[in-house]
């Protein structure tokens, strides 16, 4: 992932994505867009249609990415579990990132389990970043202790 570009690159991945929360499979998708950025594991953006109905609800707050624009947050709910602001999307991304408009990314560490191509994802370290680590992605990663100033 150190060969990933800066500014980030957007590309399609046809790896199957599944996500569980509260013991319920809340996402099943045949693929997703991913953002590749230097020092970050990929972040995957899913179609809102891939989520079970009723799982996503707007959450307070927002943030700004210098590359993608202003993000809105989503609360995830299923199986009696509620994770506030555990996902985000860009309603009006910058022109380079228009393909992810309204697609939803989520923090793998805020759900029971995420699989990508049948492999369980490890969440990117720290609470700020939302990258998904799989055996084919090698660190060190932003979010690890001492990495804030990279």
Secondary structure as GFF3:
##gff-version 3
##sequence-region A 1 150
A	DSSP	beta_strand	9	13	.	.	.	ID=ss1
A	DSSP	beta_strand	17	21	.	.	.	ID=ss2
A	DSSP	beta_strand	24	29	.	.	.	ID=ss3
A	DSSP	beta_strand	32	37	.	.	.	ID=ss4
A	DSSP	beta_strand	40	45	.	.	.	ID=ss5
A	DSSP	three_ten_helix	48	50	.	.	.	ID=ss6
A	DSSP	beta_strand	56	65	.	.	.	ID=ss7
A	DSSP	beta_strand	69	78	.	.	.	ID=ss8
A	DSSP	beta_strand	81	89	.	.	.	ID=ss9
A	DSSP	three_ten_helix	95	100	.	.	.	ID=ss10
A	DSSP	beta_strand	104	106	.	.	.	ID=ss11
A	DSSP	three_ten_helix	108	110	.	.	.	ID=ss12
A	DSSP	beta_strand	113	116	.	.	.	ID=ss13
A	DSSP	beta_strand	119	120	.	.	.	ID=ss14
A	DSSP	beta_strand	122	123	.	.	.	ID=ss15
A	DSSP	beta_strand	132	133	.	.	.	ID=ss16
###
